[in-house]
Every structure is written in C-alpha cells, then in structure tokens.
Amino acid sequence: MNTQNYHPDQAIRDIQHFGEEGGVVPVIDVASTSTFLDPKDMERTFMGELQGCYLYSRHSNPTVNIFGKKIAAMEGAEAALGVASGMAAISCTIDQIFRNEGNGQGHLIASQTVYGGTYALFKNILPAKGIKVSFVEITDLKAVEKLITPETKIIYAETLSNPLLSMCDIQSLAKLCKTKKIKLVIDNTFTPMMCQPLRLGADVVIHSCTKYISGSSDFIAGAIAASNEFIASLIDVNTGSVMLNGPVMDPRIAHELYLRMDHLGVRMSAHSQMALFLAKRMKEKGLPVIYPGLENHPQHVLVNTVMHSQYGYGGILTLECKSAAEARDLATALQNEKFGLYAVSLGFSRTLMSCSAKSTSSEIPEEERKKIGLSEGLLRFSIGFTGDAETMWKRFESCYKTVIG
C-alpha cells in the first residue's frame, strides 16, 4: 500500500467546528445532562430506537465528539471515541469485542512484547473473566496462526512494540484475521500520524492520548478508532462497555486535545528528526542502539513500506547497557546534564528516560522478559524535540564516556 497517498495532517485540518457566535474554536460543553424538547425522544433514545441525541455525558458529549472526529480523521476511520485513559481504551475495546462476538468469553492472541499494563490486564484480569490469552512473537506469522482456535476472537499487537521497537506486519495479520473472522486490534500510541493501521486492514485502533497526542505530559486520556458500528456499540445504553463501565473523557480535556491535534504532525516530525539524528550518532560510535529509522533495524524495510515518510520514524529509541545499575547511572548523569528527565511515559517535548524492566515493563515476569529479550539494562528514551541537536549530542556523549567509557 502506498502510504503517501493519505495525508492525516490535511484530514485533521479539514475537521472544522465553529464555536458559538462563529468562534474559530469550539466551545467547551460541560453539561452532564441534556434537554429533550419532546419527552418521547428520551424514551426512544433509551430504547435504542433514536441515535445521535445528547442524553447524558457518560453516553456522549459534544466536545468529546468533535475530538473524536479529529482522531477518526487522523486514522482514516469512520468514527472515534475519546475515553479517560489508554488503558480504558484497551480494556473497553477488548470487553466490547468479546461481548459483541458471543457470550463475553473466548480466546485472545497477543504480542508477547507489549506495554506492561497491557500485559498485566491480559495475564491477570482477562482469565478471571473466562477469556483465554496466548502470548506469541507477533512477527512470526506461522506461530500466530498455529495458536488460532475456533474460540479466538482477537489478535492484539502494537504497531511498534514497547519497549523493543519491533514492527508488526499489520497487513499480513489483517489478511489472516479476515480469513479466520477474527478482529485485529492495534495499539498505535507510538506512531500517530506515521501509520494508519485501519488503512492496512486492522479493525480497531487505540491510543493513549496521554503521550504524543497530548504532547505535554499533563493529561491522562485515551481514544478508540473503528467503524461507526463498533463505536456506537461502545456507548449503547444497555451493552456499551464505555457507557456502562464509565471511563468517559472529560470535555475540558477533549477540548485541549482537539486544539493540540492541529500541530501533532509538526511535533511528530520534530521528534523523529531529533531521534534519528541521535540514533545515527550513537550507531556511528558503535553503541547498541535500536531505532526503526536505522538500516540495521530488523524490520526497517517493513517500516519504510507502511510508515508515512513525512513524519519520520518516531521519537523512541533504546540503548542497551550492561546492567540496570549502569543504565540508572547513565540516566542520572544525563538528567544532571539536562539531556533529559528520568521519568516514565513518552511524547513530552523534552526527552524522558526509563529502565523498562524496572518500570513500565516490570509487570512482565523476569523469565518472560528474558524470553523476549528485554534485559535489565535496557534504557528507553522518548526523545524530545527541544534544544539544539549538536548540543544535546555533546551532552549525551560526555555522560556516556564518563559513566560507561
């Protein structure tokens, strides 16, 4: 697929919603409940006979809806819904699919390398609900296919895995899912603007909007993009996972994110530019760096096939240290020299650093981390776009020589 034919920046720009009295930005509608001029319409809405009415903000909200339109435009989706967090997006999506596809039970196949919170949800929570879960190397399509049973309802993966940055073959997974009548769910948090999984055949895309979409590390939020039918099912008054579990997005946050999406493409390009510069310098020095924009990345050819070149290869890179202690010492030195901040999460304007095995992947048992190749000394960088590139490299190089040699 030629990914250059779709321009998410233009699609986002063309979502235009005027505020009251013609304001150039929409107003924030904070009402928790809405008036029905005809009482019969309220009854019909509760019965599912009438769609598109504002009922109660847990069901739908005008400000959250217009944010959803921008997410949908970015992903090339029919519809999208803002929710309270990335984990809410994941858990509600999984819950809804299993209930839509049957009695709420079945089998899920997940990439063995996923965000630690996702792993904990799949490993510790879903089985208690009667859902079987199998973890697999998602880049091994034959291994994935072998795990499929008549009970399998979902295959779940991340566009770029957290934190090892392997790229899944979404198109091939989608073809397999279509053949087997399975839903393909993709977490696209690491690669907004850069990749549109729905256009590659995925059924549902989720985001932690806390990360790049926010860009300022000041909100917790999530989003789900899919077909009109699936998004409507999430807010159904009788069976909707978002409606009944209640992880709704606050309209004030939706308004902020709506405005920030207009410069998301500029930010992603800037993150990618700085990350590629630093990754190349690290590679030139012979450092064990992993970055999808480097030619030695295992899926570099695939990355170039499906990623939109305008936005680069993303802002995440990893560096292998000999031990967790060495990684922490390096991170401490880098923080002291104002290269970055030692903190979890990603997508901030400044660089954030964390030892994944001891933080965001700590939910994965040690034996499983060893199996997937996630070492104690892996230091993950979410590269920011502020500062002069040469200055930032000199600070990194100085710290690296001092701590590691």
Secondary structure, DSSP 8 states (H G I E B T S, - for coil): --GGG--HHHHHHT-----GGG-SS------SB---SSHHHHHHHHTTS--S---BTTT--HHHHHHHHHHHHHHT-SEEEEES-HHHHHHHHHHHHHHHSSSS-EEEEEESS--HHHHHIIIIIGGGGTEEEEEE-TT-HHHHHHH--TTEEEEEEESB-TTT--B--HHHHHHHHHHHT-EEEEE-TT-TTT--GGGGT-SEEEEETTTTTT-SS----EEEEE-HHHHHHHT-TTT-HHHHH--B--HHHHHHHHHHGGGHHHHHHHHHHHHHHHHHHHHHTT--EE-TTSTTSTTHHHHHHHS-GGGTT-SEEEEE-SSHHHHHHHHHHHHHTTS-EE-S----SS-EEEEGGGTTTTTS-HHHHHHHT--TTEEEEE----S-HHHHHHHHHHHHHHHT-
